[in-house]
């Protein structure tokens, strides 16, 4: 009888700890949010630890307290590879397309096309920013004009119930109905109600993966897609080093990450650096004015690389 009583007491204690630890962590975060000085001090201590690690291991990038560091990483990284993939309009894979530049003829460095850097704020809408950003790149490349299209339309009007809680590849929406202007449906970083009265001046004909989803295509295939279409949309695994990045080539890579959690654009490369030029959606205060150099193959960068036929 006594053994049963002790066993029951142990179970109760374990359950109490299970629920108490997250609650304590949340309370601590809340205390830090209420005390900006303490929050800043905690961030600076974390940055100093990162810098010591970078120096000790000879990594080639720098970190600092930037605007993106004010948000929880889980909030910013909204690429959900666990969600079903809409594929209604998917075209032929690039590797089956004829008339392309041979890998041997590709330049050792190249910068394609990108519209102005935007800021998704405290909302896991990176999937919308990458998708709309790629369409803006296509318009810049093909029409020679920069337009500002609506990410909020993607967040609020998609038929899959995606939003600030994350999403996947939403390109079907850019085929039909297309995208309205930012001025008609401004971004609010919330799951705002859909506005259905906007016109849709821009759309794409189709889209396709460079090879296929859930894999990182060979480096030469990604280069070929960027060189042909101006940019590609990809997934990447993001951690605190990525979030705190300020300059250089990010080359501290997680060992064998099993998934990607953030959607971005790759707009170019530099073989001398051994790195991709990455465009993010965390504002110009992050990285190199909103951009990053990231080592080829690092953190599964390039997973699900896809392009548009505009």
Backbone bond lengths (Angstrom), bond angles and torsions (degrees), N, CA, C in turn:
res aa  C-N    CA-C-N  psi(-1)  N-CA   C-N-CA  omega(-1)  CA-C   N-CA-C  phi
1 X - - - 1.464 - - 1.532 110.60 -
2 X 1.334 114.40 -43.87 1.464 119.02 -179.65 1.524 111.28 -64.08
3 X 1.363 116.91 -37.41 1.464 120.97 179.23 1.533 110.49 -63.33
4 X 1.347 115.28 -41.99 1.470 119.35 178.69 1.524 111.07 -62.50
5 X 1.335 114.30 -41.96 1.463 118.87 179.62 1.525 111.21 -62.30
6 X 1.346 115.82 -43.62 1.466 119.83 179.14 1.520 111.44 -65.61
7 X 1.348 116.46 -38.44 1.461 120.03 178.22 1.515 110.73 -64.45
8 X 1.310 116.72 -42.50 1.463 120.40 178.07 1.512 111.59 -62.29
9 X 1.336 115.98 -41.74 1.467 120.53 178.46 1.520 111.21 -62.05
10 X 1.350 116.52 -39.86 1.465 121.23 179.40 1.522 110.87 -64.23
11 X 1.328 117.42 -42.28 1.471 121.63 178.89 1.514 110.58 -61.90
12 X 1.337 116.06 -44.77 1.466 120.37 178.76 1.520 110.90 -60.40
13 X 1.336 116.57 -41.07 1.465 121.02 -179.55 1.521 111.23 -64.82
14 X 1.337 116.45 -42.05 1.472 120.19 179.96 1.521 110.74 -63.72
15 X 1.340 115.85 -44.26 1.476 120.14 179.01 1.515 110.58 -61.98
16 X 1.338 116.33 -41.38 1.464 120.26 -179.99 1.522 111.32 -61.40
17 X 1.329 115.73 -43.63 1.469 119.82 178.59 1.518 110.94 -64.72
18 X 1.352 116.88 -40.13 1.469 121.96 -178.36 1.526 111.13 -57.01
19 X 1.344 115.39 -41.30 1.464 119.06 -178.63 1.530 111.95 -87.44
20 X 1.307 117.36 -26.38 1.463 119.98 -175.69 1.514 112.24 -75.03
21 X 1.354 117.75 -37.40 1.469 120.38 -176.65 1.522 112.04 -62.84
22 X 1.363 119.81 -51.50 1.464 118.66 177.07 1.516 112.63 -59.23
23 X 1.358 116.06 -38.41 1.463 119.17 179.95 1.522 110.55 -63.44
24 X 1.338 116.10 -40.59 1.464 120.34 178.38 1.519 110.76 -64.96
25 X 1.355 116.12 -43.25 1.466 119.52 178.67 1.516 110.94 -61.46
26 X 1.336 116.89 -42.48 1.465 120.87 179.15 1.525 110.28 -63.89
27 X 1.354 115.69 -40.96 1.462 119.33 178.84 1.519 111.01 -63.52
28 X 1.350 115.74 -39.16 1.455 119.35 178.58 1.529 111.26 -64.78
29 X 1.342 116.19 -41.29 1.468 119.01 176.66 1.514 110.43 -62.29
30 X 1.352 115.40 -41.14 1.455 119.43 178.69 1.518 111.73 -61.92
31 X 1.338 116.37 -41.02 1.465 119.98 177.35 1.521 110.91 -61.80
32 X 1.335 116.74 -40.45 1.461 120.07 179.30 1.519 110.78 -66.33
33 X 1.361 116.40 -38.91 1.460 119.28 178.85 1.524 111.22 -63.81
34 X 1.329 116.04 -32.47 1.461 119.61 179.83 1.518 111.54 -78.29
35 X 1.318 117.07 -18.60 1.467 121.76 -177.81 1.524 108.80 -121.74
36 X 1.336 117.67 89.08 1.467 120.50 -176.76 1.522 113.63 -60.76
37 X 1.329 117.65 -29.73 1.460 120.23 178.93 1.527 110.20 -66.83
38 X 1.340 116.41 -44.53 1.467 120.72 178.26 1.520 110.58 -66.24
39 X 1.315 116.60 -38.51 1.466 120.59 179.48 1.526 110.27 -64.00
40 X 1.329 116.09 -43.52 1.462 120.65 178.64 1.529 110.69 -62.75
41 X 1.317 116.17 -42.71 1.473 120.39 179.71 1.523 110.74 -62.64
42 X 1.327 117.40 -40.31 1.456 121.41 178.77 1.531 110.73 -64.43
43 X 1.342 116.09 -42.58 1.459 120.35 178.78 1.527 111.12 -63.79
44 X 1.324 116.48 -44.31 1.462 119.83 -179.18 1.528 111.57 -64.34
45 X 1.326 117.06 -35.93 1.467 119.67 176.62 1.526 110.29 -66.01
46 X 1.318 116.59 -39.23 1.464 121.05 178.01 1.526 110.90 -64.92
47 X 1.339 116.01 -41.58 1.460 120.79 179.04 1.525 110.59 -63.75
48 X 1.316 117.98 -41.74 1.457 120.99 179.17 1.527 111.39 -63.01
49 X 1.323 116.77 -36.84 1.467 120.46 176.60 1.529 110.61 -65.66
50 X 1.329 116.76 -39.97 1.462 121.28 176.50 1.527 110.68 -63.10
51 X 1.316 116.26 -44.16 1.472 120.35 -179.26 1.519 111.46 -62.92
52 X 1.321 116.32 -39.37 1.464 119.80 177.99 1.524 110.21 -63.55
53 X 1.323 117.29 -40.09 1.462 121.70 178.79 1.527 110.97 -66.40
54 X 1.339 116.51 -42.26 1.468 121.50 178.59 1.529 110.67 -60.91
55 X 1.323 116.09 -45.79 1.465 120.79 -179.37 1.523 111.25 -65.54
56 X 1.331 116.81 -42.61 1.464 120.93 -176.59 1.526 111.76 -66.26
57 X 1.324 116.96 -30.01 1.463 120.87 -175.61 1.528 113.96 -105.22
58 X 1.331 117.22 0.29 1.456 120.38 176.43 1.515 114.75 70.24
59 X 1.323 117.06 29.91 1.464 119.79 177.14 1.527 109.54 -71.38
60 X 1.339 115.78 162.66 1.472 120.04 -168.93 1.525 113.27 -114.59
61 X 1.326 116.77 31.97 1.466 119.28 178.71 1.518 109.18 -136.15
62 X 1.310 115.24 165.02 1.464 121.25 178.48 1.523 109.57 -118.59
63 X 1.316 115.48 158.17 1.461 121.83 179.08 1.515 109.40 -131.99
64 X 1.327 115.76 161.53 1.450 121.02 178.52 1.512 110.41 -169.72
65 X 1.327 115.75 170.56 1.458 120.64 176.54 1.526 107.58 -77.16
66 X 1.324 116.18 109.01 1.463 121.14 179.77 1.527 109.58 -118.22
67 X 1.336 119.20 171.05 1.474 120.72 -176.30 1.522 114.12 -56.64
68 X 1.327 118.32 -33.01 1.465 120.57 -178.71 1.519 112.22 -66.03
69 X 1.340 117.23 -22.73 1.465 120.69 -176.79 1.527 112.64 -71.12
70 X 1.327 117.47 -10.79 1.466 119.59 179.29 1.525 111.80 -75.75
71 X 1.352 117.16 -14.62 1.454 121.06 -177.13 1.527 111.16 -104.55
72 X 1.327 115.70 153.32 1.455 119.99 171.62 1.522 108.76 -66.02
73 X 1.322 116.75 138.73 1.456 121.84 -178.46 1.527 110.84 -58.73
74 X 1.324 116.72 -38.53 1.461 120.92 -178.27 1.527 111.30 -64.02
75 X 1.321 116.83 -28.22 1.462 120.25 179.00 1.517 111.16 -73.65
76 X 1.319 117.39 -39.14 1.463 121.42 -177.20 1.527 112.72 -73.88
77 X 1.321 116.02 -34.11 1.468 120.93 -171.60 1.522 109.97 -93.89
78 X 1.342 116.18 94.70 1.449 120.52 -171.94 1.517 115.26 -110.30
79 X 1.345 117.83 16.65 1.462 118.61 176.25 1.525 107.82 -78.93
80 X 1.341 116.08 118.78 1.470 122.20 -175.22 1.522 109.92 -110.82
81 X 1.320 116.09 93.53 1.467 119.87 -178.76 1.523 112.44 -74.71
82 X 1.334 116.53 -5.10 1.462 119.99 177.24 1.524 112.16 -84.30
83 X 1.337 117.45 -8.04 1.459 121.24 -177.36 1.526 111.26 -83.72
84 X 1.327 117.58 152.91 1.471 120.25 175.96 1.522 110.75 -62.64
85 X 1.311 116.39 147.96 1.464 122.08 -176.44 1.524 110.95 -100.54
86 X 1.348 118.40 116.78 1.463 119.88 172.10 1.530 109.31 -69.87
87 X 1.309 118.69 128.68 1.468 121.48 -175.37 1.525 112.50 -133.17
88 X 1.310 117.38 22.25 1.458 120.33 -174.02 1.528 112.75 -57.43
89 X 1.321 116.86 -39.27 1.458 120.47 -172.34 1.519 113.49 -108.23
90 X 1.311 117.86 14.17 1.458 119.98 -174.79 1.524 110.45 -67.20
91 X 1.335 115.66 132.90 1.462 121.03 -177.93 1.509 112.68 -95.01
92 X 1.339 116.05 -160.79 1.459 121.13 179.54 1.517 110.53 -76.40
93 X 1.300 116.12 146.72 1.464 120.74 179.19 1.527 110.22 -67.66
94 X 1.313 115.98 148.04 1.460 121.69 -177.09 1.522 112.28 -57.88
95 X 1.319 116.75 -35.60 1.463 119.07 -176.80 1.527 112.04 -65.21
96 X 1.338 117.32 -14.58 1.459 120.76 178.52 1.526 112.36 -102.28
97 X 1.324 116.71 5.23 1.461 121.08 -177.51 1.527 110.27 -91.77
98 X 1.322 115.98 134.63 1.462 120.89 -177.63 1.528 111.18 -90.59
99 X 1.317 115.71 167.32 1.460 121.90 173.23 1.511 114.62 77.21
100 X 1.325 118.72 24.19 1.454 121.86 -178.38 1.524 111.14 -99.29
101 X 1.322 116.07 161.00 1.455 121.46 177.48 1.526 109.63 -66.56
102 X 1.329 117.81 136.37 1.461 120.57 178.87 1.516 109.18 -69.33
103 X 1.341 117.83 149.18 1.468 120.63 -179.70 1.519 112.85 -53.86
104 X 1.332 117.24 -34.96 1.461 120.93 -179.12 1.525 112.19 -65.72
105 X 1.341 116.44 -24.26 1.463 120.13 -177.16 1.523 113.19 -91.88
106 X 1.308 117.93 -4.55 1.457 120.77 179.64 1.525 110.08 -69.62
107 X 1.325 117.52 141.06 1.469 119.70 179.51 1.517 111.56 -69.01
108 X 1.323 116.21 161.11 1.468 120.52 179.87 1.523 111.71 -75.38
109 X 1.315 116.98 -17.99 1.464 120.87 174.04 1.521 108.51 -147.12
110 X 1.296 115.58 150.16 1.468 119.86 -176.85 1.523 108.68 -162.69
111 X 1.322 116.47 139.42 1.459 122.38 171.71 1.525 107.17 -124.51
112 X 1.321 115.68 123.59 1.455 121.50 -175.83 1.518 112.74 -89.16
113 X 1.315 116.41 -125.87 1.465 121.56 -171.08 1.526 110.64 -125.00
114 X 1.328 115.27 137.05 1.462 120.46 179.11 1.517 109.71 -153.17
115 X 1.320 116.55 134.99 1.461 121.39 173.00 1.523 108.98 -78.20
116 X 1.314 116.67 179.93 1.467 121.11 -176.61 1.527 111.37 -61.73
117 X 1.323 115.04 147.00 1.467 121.82 178.91 1.526 109.73 -68.63
118 X 1.328 116.09 137.45 1.463 121.62 178.82 1.527 109.67 -118.42
119 X 1.330 115.85 176.97 1.462 121.25 -176.40 1.526 109.17 -131.05
120 X 1.319 117.02 115.58 1.458 121.11 -179.13 1.516 112.98 -75.49
121 X 1.349 117.65 -14.05 1.454 121.07 179.12 1.517 112.67 65.13
122 X 1.313 116.04 -153.08 1.462 122.56 -174.60 1.538 110.73 -87.48
123 X 1.342 114.70 61.64 1.459 121.56 -175.84 1.522 107.88 -153.09
124 X 1.317 117.89 135.00 1.462 121.43 -177.74 1.512 112.87 -81.43
125 X 1.322 116.21 55.81 1.464 122.93 -174.03 1.521 112.88 -106.84
126 X 1.332 117.14 22.92 1.464 119.78 179.47 1.522 111.35 -55.43
127 X 1.327 117.30 -34.61 1.468 122.48 179.50 1.526 111.41 -60.09
128 X 1.334 117.35 -36.21 1.460 121.73 178.33 1.530 111.05 -75.15
129 X 1.336 116.97 -40.74 1.460 120.92 -179.02 1.523 111.44 -66.80
130 X 1.328 117.10 -39.29 1.461 119.40 178.74 1.524 110.72 -66.72
131 X 1.323 116.72 -42.88 1.465 121.02 -178.37 1.527 111.39 -64.83
132 X 1.321 116.47 -48.23 1.466 120.53 179.56 1.524 110.30 -68.54
133 X 1.329 116.53 -38.36 1.463 120.11 179.01 1.513 112.62 -61.21
134 X 1.335 116.44 -36.39 1.465 119.03 178.39 1.524 110.88 -68.79
135 X 1.327 117.98 -39.16 1.468 119.83 175.49 1.521 110.59 -62.31
136 X 1.326 117.35 -42.23 1.468 120.29 177.18 1.525 110.91 -61.02
137 X 1.332 116.92 -36.77 1.465 120.65 176.42 1.524 111.00 -63.82
138 X 1.327 116.61 -42.21 1.466 120.50 179.61 1.522 111.24 -63.18
139 X 1.326 116.24 -40.85 1.464 120.51 178.92 1.526 110.15 -65.09
140 X 1.334 116.86 -41.98 1.460 121.09 178.72 1.520 111.06 -62.71
141 X 1.326 117.06 -41.89 1.456 121.68 -179.00 1.529 111.65 -69.82
142 X 1.313 117.08 -45.36 1.455 120.77 -171.83 1.528 114.22 -89.34
143 X 1.344 117.19 -33.70 1.464 120.47 -177.17 1.517 113.23 -106.08
144 X 1.337 116.64 -12.46 1.457 119.88 178.43 1.513 114.47 73.13
145 X 1.340 117.69 19.98 1.463 120.81 179.31 1.527 109.34 -130.28
146 X 1.325 116.25 149.94 1.457 120.39 174.90 1.518 108.78 -100.80
147 X 1.321 116.15 127.38 1.459 121.73 177.74 1.521 108.59 -120.74
148 X 1.322 115.38 157.44 1.459 122.31 179.26 1.519 107.69 -114.77
149 X 1.337 115.49 104.87 1.459 120.77 -176.54 1.529 110.71 -101.05
150 X 1.327 115.81 168.55 1.458 121.78 -168.03 1.522 113.53 -93.54
151 X 1.340 115.97 114.62 1.467 120.95 169.82 1.527 111.35 -75.92
152 X 1.335 115.86 -30.38 1.470 119.02 -178.82 1.521 111.27 -63.18
153 X 1.313 116.63 -32.68 1.467 120.20 176.12 1.530 110.27 -59.21
154 X 1.336 116.58 -42.37 1.460 120.31 178.82 1.528 110.43 -64.31
155 X 1.342 116.04 -44.11 1.463 121.30 -177.03 1.528 111.05 -66.26
156 X 1.317 117.20 -43.44 1.463 121.10 -170.97 1.524 114.33 -90.28
157 X 1.328 118.14 -27.18 1.466 120.50 -170.12 1.525 114.27 -112.08
158 X 1.330 118.83 0.72 1.467 118.93 -179.69 1.529 109.49 -66.10
159 X 1.329 116.97 147.58 1.477 120.62 -176.13 1.518 114.29 -85.73
160 X 1.350 117.87 6.91 1.466 120.85 -173.62 1.523 113.36 -108.68
161 X 1.326 116.29 6.75 1.469 121.34 -179.86 1.525 111.85 63.72
162 X 1.332 116.41 36.13 1.453 121.11 172.84 1.531 108.55 -91.07
163 X 1.301 117.20 160.70 1.458 119.49 179.47 1.510 111.26 -175.82
164 X 1.351 116.57 -140.07 1.455 120.85 178.73 1.522 111.74 -67.86
165 X 1.338 116.13 -13.90 1.465 119.98 175.56 1.518 111.98 -84.40
166 X 1.320 117.31 3.39 1.453 121.41 176.71 1.517 113.06 114.17
167 X 1.332 114.67 167.68 1.458 121.92 179.29 1.512 109.42 -165.39
168 X 1.342 115.59 -173.76 1.455 119.70 -177.13 1.529 108.74 -126.08
169 X 1.314 119.39 -141.73 1.463 121.25 -179.44 1.538 108.84 -85.23
170 X 1.332 118.93 111.75 1.472 122.00 -173.36 1.525 113.80 -100.95
171 X 1.329 117.85 23.90 1.455 120.81 -170.35 1.526 114.10 -59.74
172 X 1.331 117.92 -26.58 1.459 119.72 178.91 1.526 111.25 -54.45
173 X 1.335 116.84 -34.46 1.469 120.82 179.14 1.522 111.73 -65.88
174 X 1.333 116.98 -26.96 1.462 119.97 -178.99 1.521 111.68 -83.20
175 X 1.337 116.71 -15.80 1.461 120.46 170.85 1.529 108.51 -79.65
176 X 1.302 115.61 -49.71 1.463 121.69 178.25 1.528 109.00 -150.24
177 X 1.333 118.12 118.95 1.462 126.75 15.73 1.532 115.51 -89.39
178 X 1.344 118.41 -11.50 1.459 121.49 -172.71 1.513 109.92 109.37
179 X 1.321 115.66 -159.70 1.470 119.60 -175.95 1.522 111.42 -127.19
180 X 1.338 117.78 134.19 1.468 121.01 171.37 1.526 110.92 -82.69
181 X 1.318 115.65 172.52 1.456 120.57 175.78 1.529 110.10 -75.87
182 X 1.321 116.00 152.19 1.456 122.94 174.14 1.519 110.85 -55.36
183 X 1.324 117.36 -38.19 1.464 121.96 -176.74 1.527 112.08 -64.46
184 X 1.332 117.39 -26.18 1.462 120.36 179.34 1.527 111.50 -84.12
185 X 1.337 116.23 -34.10 1.464 120.09 -178.90 1.525 108.03 -136.50
186 X 1.355 117.52 79.19 1.468 121.62 -173.95 1.524 112.53 -65.88
187 X 1.327 114.65 152.92 1.459 121.47 -178.44 1.521 110.65 -77.04
188 X 1.346 116.75 134.81 1.462 121.92 179.50 1.522 113.05 -122.25
189 X 1.337 118.25 -4.84 1.471 122.86 -177.57 1.525 111.26 59.44
190 X 1.327 116.27 33.73 1.470 122.57 177.40 1.521 108.66 -138.95
191 X 1.315 115.88 167.84 1.463 121.14 174.11 1.530 108.85 -86.68
192 X 1.319 115.11 65.12 1.464 121.75 -177.02 1.533 110.60 -70.61
193 X 1.340 117.76 156.70 1.467 120.33 176.98 1.524 111.38 -61.58
194 X 1.319 115.84 152.29 1.459 121.32 -179.89 1.520 111.47 -71.04
195 X 1.327 116.30 138.14 1.462 122.36 171.28 1.523 107.09 -105.09
196 X 1.320 117.22 118.19 1.468 120.62 -173.20 1.525 113.41 -104.08
197 X 1.336 116.95 7.99 1.462 119.73 -176.16 1.526 113.64 -95.71
198 X 1.330 117.84 -1.42 1.466 120.43 -178.08 1.531 110.82 -76.32
199 X 1.334 117.25 143.27 1.467 119.52 169.75 1.523 110.30 -74.85
200 X 1.339 116.90 161.33 1.459 122.54 -178.53 1.521 109.33 -120.28
201 X 1.330 116.68 86.88 1.469 119.31 -173.79 1.521 114.40 -75.60
202 X 1.332 118.28 -18.01 1.470 120.29 -175.25 1.530 110.93 -131.44
203 X 1.320 114.31 141.27 1.463 119.98 173.46 1.522 108.95 -152.92
204 X 1.328 116.36 172.92 1.463 121.84 177.14 1.527 108.93 -112.39
205 X 1.337 115.94 158.32 1.461 119.95 177.86 1.531 110.77 -77.04
206 X 1.340 116.26 -44.59 1.453 121.37 -178.35 1.519 108.57 -166.42
207 X 1.319 115.95 179.89 1.461 120.72 177.34 1.517 108.04 -151.19
208 X 1.335 115.66 163.84 1.465 119.77 -179.54 1.520 110.27 -159.21
209 X 1.332 115.26 156.42 1.451 120.60 171.19 1.520 110.00 -76.71
210 X 1.319 115.86 146.89 1.465 120.26 175.62 1.526 109.55 -60.32
211 X 1.322 116.83 -43.35 1.470 121.02 170.95 1.521 108.56 -126.60
212 X 1.344 116.01 -71.60 1.458 120.35 175.75 1.517 108.76 -162.19
213 X 1.345 115.33 169.77 1.455 120.02 -179.79 1.527 110.36 -75.09
214 X 1.343 116.01 162.88 1.466 124.60 176.16 1.529 113.38 67.16
215 X 1.316 118.45 8.39 1.462 120.82 176.46 1.521 108.67 -131.03
216 X 1.338 115.60 157.13 1.467 121.40 172.91 1.524 106.97 -96.75
217 X 1.330 118.79 114.05 1.466 120.14 -179.70 1.523 111.15 -63.71
218 X 1.321 117.75 159.76 1.470 120.04 173.90 1.525 110.83 -55.35
219 X 1.328 115.70 147.59 1.461 121.29 -177.81 1.524 111.77 -53.49
220 X 1.323 118.06 -42.64 1.464 120.87 -178.24 1.522 112.03 -64.70
221 X 1.325 117.73 -33.07 1.459 120.42 178.48 1.526 111.37 -68.76
222 X 1.332 115.84 -40.58 1.467 119.07 177.55 1.524 110.31 -65.62
223 X 1.337 116.55 -43.07 1.467 119.91 176.49 1.525 110.54 -56.48
224 X 1.336 115.72 -45.92 1.457 120.67 -178.50 1.526 111.18 -58.29
225 X 1.330 116.51 -43.05 1.457 120.98 179.91 1.529 111.51 -65.08
226 X 1.335 116.77 -43.86 1.468 119.94 178.42 1.526 110.19 -62.91
227 X 1.324 116.60 -44.26 1.466 121.18 -177.99 1.522 111.12 -65.04
228 X 1.323 117.15 -34.83 1.467 121.55 -177.89 1.521 111.76 -80.25
229 X 1.330 116.84 -42.38 1.466 120.69 -171.75 1.526 114.29 -110.30
230 X 1.321 118.45 -9.09 1.457 120.78 175.69 1.509 115.27 98.60
231 X 1.328 117.27 -23.80 1.472 121.99 179.44 1.528 107.65 -174.83
232 X 1.322 116.39 162.49 1.457 121.45 172.58 1.520 109.06 -136.78
233 X 1.303 114.97 154.67 1.462 122.72 176.28 1.527 108.08 -97.60
234 X 1.326 117.14 133.90 1.470 120.54 -175.15 1.518 110.76 -143.81
235 X 1.337 114.47 167.19 1.444 121.49 169.47 1.513 110.31 -101.69
236 X 1.341 115.64 157.34 1.459 121.85 176.70 1.526 107.75 -151.18
237 X 1.328 115.81 147.49 1.465 119.69 174.70 1.526 108.67 -85.47
238 X 1.316 116.59 124.92 1.464 122.41 -175.64 1.524 110.10 -112.58
239 X 1.335 115.47 134.05 1.461 121.63 172.79 1.527 108.50 -127.49
240 X 1.335 116.99 -169.31 1.465 120.06 -175.35 1.527 112.05 -67.93
241 X 1.323 118.96 -29.77 1.458 120.26 176.62 1.524 110.22 -63.22
242 X 1.312 116.53 -42.75 1.471 121.13 176.56 1.523 109.39 -62.58
243 X 1.321 116.65 -44.54 1.460 120.82 -177.14 1.532 111.44 -63.29
244 X 1.333 116.71 -35.87 1.466 121.32 -176.91 1.522 113.04 -89.91
245 X 1.326 118.35 -0.81 1.470 123.41 -175.93 1.528 111.48 -55.96
246 X 1.344 115.32 137.95 1.470 120.65 175.59 1.524 113.07 -125.04
247 X 1.345 119.08 -29.70 1.466 120.05 179.90 1.524 110.42 -169.69
248 X 1.338 115.28 172.79 1.456 121.30 177.03 1.519 112.61 86.13
249 X 1.318 116.04 -164.51 1.467 122.50 179.22 1.515 108.68 -105.74
250 X 1.326 116.74 114.08 1.457 120.38 177.74 1.528 108.83 -67.36
251 X 1.316 116.72 114.06 1.464 120.61 -178.45 1.523 112.47 -134.92
252 X 1.325 117.54 16.28 1.460 120.16 166.94 1.526 106.21 -92.92
253 X 1.307 117.04 106.13 1.454 121.97 -170.46 1.524 109.94 -111.70
254 X 1.315 115.55 138.62 1.465 119.57 175.66 1.525 108.97 -65.34
255 X 1.308 116.03 137.28 1.464 120.70 -179.35 1.532 110.28 -74.30
256 X 1.322 114.80 116.90 1.470 122.58 175.44 1.525 113.81 51.34
257 X 1.347 119.12 56.11 1.467 118.71 174.26 1.527 109.97 -63.34
258 X 1.305 116.67 141.92 1.460 121.27 -174.67 1.517 113.27 -93.26
259 X 1.324 117.31 -6.98 1.466 120.13 -175.64 1.530 109.38 -157.34
260 X 1.329 115.81 168.13 1.458 121.78 170.63 1.526 108.19 -112.33
261 X 1.332 116.04 154.89 1.466 119.36 -176.16 1.521 113.97 -133.08
262 X 1.335 117.24 4.41 1.464 119.69 -175.32 1.524 109.64 -143.78
263 X 1.327 116.27 137.25 1.465 122.25 179.57 1.523 110.12 -102.08
264 X 1.334 116.25 131.27 1.470 122.53 -177.60 1.524 108.68 -144.06
265 X 1.327 115.77 179.37 1.458 121.52 172.61 1.522 110.15 -111.57
266 X 1.321 116.66 142.38 1.457 122.05 165.12 1.520 106.61 -104.17
267 X 1.342 116.10 124.97 1.464 119.71 -174.82 1.524 112.83 -117.74
268 X 1.327 117.24 0.05 1.459 118.81 -179.43 1.510 111.49 178.04
269 X 1.337 115.03 -173.38 1.464 120.74 -179.16 1.519 110.49 -156.60
270 X 1.318 115.50 167.85 1.466 122.40 175.40 1.521 107.59 -148.78
271 X 1.327 116.59 108.85 1.466 120.27 -178.37 1.524 112.23 -65.90
272 X 1.338 117.24 -28.97 1.461 119.80 177.94 1.530 110.47 -63.76
273 X 1.318 116.05 -34.56 1.464 121.23 176.44 1.528 111.17 -87.16
274 X 1.344 116.23 -19.68 1.461 119.98 -173.96 1.507 111.47 65.97
275 X 1.353 116.13 39.80 1.459 118.73 -168.54 1.529 112.43 -146.76
276 X 1.340 113.79 155.58 1.462 122.96 173.21 1.524 109.78 -90.18
277 X 1.318 115.75 150.47 1.457 120.97 168.93 1.518 107.11 -94.19
278 X 1.315 116.27 117.68 1.458 123.17 -172.38 1.514 109.71 -111.99
279 X 1.325 115.99 132.46 1.467 121.94 174.80 1.526 108.60 -103.49
280 X 1.329 115.84 126.15 1.458 121.96 -178.33 1.530 110.40 -105.78
281 X 1.329 116.10 177.29 1.470 121.35 179.71 1.519 110.64 -125.40
282 X 1.345 116.14 40.24 1.461 121.79 179.96 1.526 111.58 -113.69
283 X 1.334 117.35 24.64 1.449 121.45 177.62 1.520 113.65 83.57
284 X 1.325 115.97 166.54 1.465 120.74 -177.76 1.527 112.71 -76.67
285 X 1.333 117.72 -10.46 1.457 120.69 177.79 1.516 112.99 -79.84
286 X 1.333 116.63 -8.77 1.466 121.17 176.89 1.519 109.84 -97.21
287 X 1.336 116.44 141.60 1.466 120.54 173.60 1.509 113.15 62.29
288 X 1.329 115.80 -145.75 1.465 122.29 178.06 1.526 108.12 -93.21
289 X 1.335 115.27 79.83 1.471 122.86 -177.43 1.526 111.74 56.97
290 X 1.341 115.41 38.52 1.455 120.75 177.49 1.511 114.46 97.31
291 X 1.342 116.65 -0.82 1.467 122.00 -178.38 1.525 110.76 -117.92
292 X 1.338 115.17 168.50 1.453 122.05 -179.64 1.516 109.53 -148.32
293 X 1.332 116.26 150.03 1.459 122.22 161.72 1.526 107.28 -99.90
294 X 1.313 116.76 129.87 1.460 120.96 179.84 1.527 109.23 -134.06
295 X 1.296 115.62 132.89 1.462 122.61 -175.40 1.528 111.44 -56.88
296 X 1.335 115.63 138.73 1.459 120.12 174.66 1.531 110.03 -50.16
297 X 1.321 116.28 131.39 1.461 120.86 175.29 1.510 115.69 80.66
298 X 1.324 117.91 -5.30 1.468 121.08 -176.28 1.528 110.09 -75.86
299 X 1.315 116.44 134.81 1.470 122.67 173.21 1.525 113.12 54.20
300 X 1.327 115.98 36.41 1.471 123.00 178.64 1.530 112.22 57.43
301 X 1.329 117.47 24.63 1.463 119.61 179.57 1.528 109.18 -60.65
302 X 1.318 115.85 130.89 1.462 121.75 -177.42 1.514 113.42 105.44
303 X 1.337 117.76 -6.11 1.472 119.00 -179.06 1.531 109.79 -59.20
304 X 1.331 115.16 135.53 1.463 120.25 178.51 1.513 113.57 66.13
305 X 1.332 118.77 22.54 1.472 121.02 -177.58 1.532 110.20 -50.63
306 X 1.329 115.64 130.21 1.465 120.13 -179.20 1.519 110.68 -142.43
307 X 1.307 115.41 159.38 1.458 122.44 -175.44 1.515 109.24 -137.14
308 X 1.335 116.52 165.94 1.455 123.00 -178.93 1.524 111.09 -112.77
309 X 1.311 116.10 147.06 1.460 122.45 164.15 1.522 106.17 -99.07
310 X 1.331 116.09 111.63 1.474 121.34 -173.26 1.524 110.68 -98.35
